[in-house]
Amino acid sequence: MEKNVLQSISGVAIFPIISFAIFFLFFLGLAVYVLFVNRRHVDTMSQLPLTDESGDPDETLKYHLNHDILC
């Protein structure tokens, strides 16, 4: 039944091509971004959850670990 419904739509063959193109371009763009992203920026962003106002991730982590043990 679905086969007959889809055949009655004019130009239905273009939809799979468009969806594949969107899928391919998205992942191609993501791969290009990952390959060319600034490594220093990635390192800075990865340390953000661990840093406090002091900016030293090791000191902040030691503070939180000691605080959890004491409380």
N, C-alpha and C positions, 0 to 999 in steps of 0.2 A: 504494500500500500504506500509506504513512504517513497518508494522508487517512482511510482506514478505521480505523486505530489511534487517531488523535486524535478521531475522531467517537465512538468507543466510550467515551471518558472523559467522565464526567458533569461539567459545569461547566467545561469546558476553555476556554470563551470568555472567562472572567474573567482568565486568566493574561496575555494581551497587554495588557489594560487595567491590571493591577497593575504590570507591568514598565514601561509607559509612564509611569505615575504616579510610580514611584520615580525613573526617569530625569529626568522633568520637575522634580520637587521638589528633587532633588540640584542640578541646574544653576540652578534658581531661587535656592536657598539660597546657592550659590557666587556668583551675580551680586549678591545682596544684600550678602554679605560684602565683595566687592570694592568695591562702591559706598560702603559705610559704614565701611570700615576706617580707622583713624587714620593719616594720612599720615606723621606724625612717627614712629610705630612702624615703618612700612615703611622709612623712611629709615634709622632706627637699625639695623634688621635687615639692610639691604642693605650697611651699612658694617662689619658684624661680621667678615666674612672678611678685611678689610683692616686692621683695627685690632689693635694689640698692647696690652700693659698700659698704655702711655702714653695710649691713647684717641684719638690723633691719626692718622687714616688716611693723611694725606700723609707724615708722618714715617716711618711703618711701611713704606709702599710705597717711599719713597726708600732706606730701609735695605736692604730686600730686593733692590732693583734694584742697588744698589752692591755688596752682598754677592755677588750672582750674577756680576757683572762681575769682581770681584776673585778669586773662587774658580775 
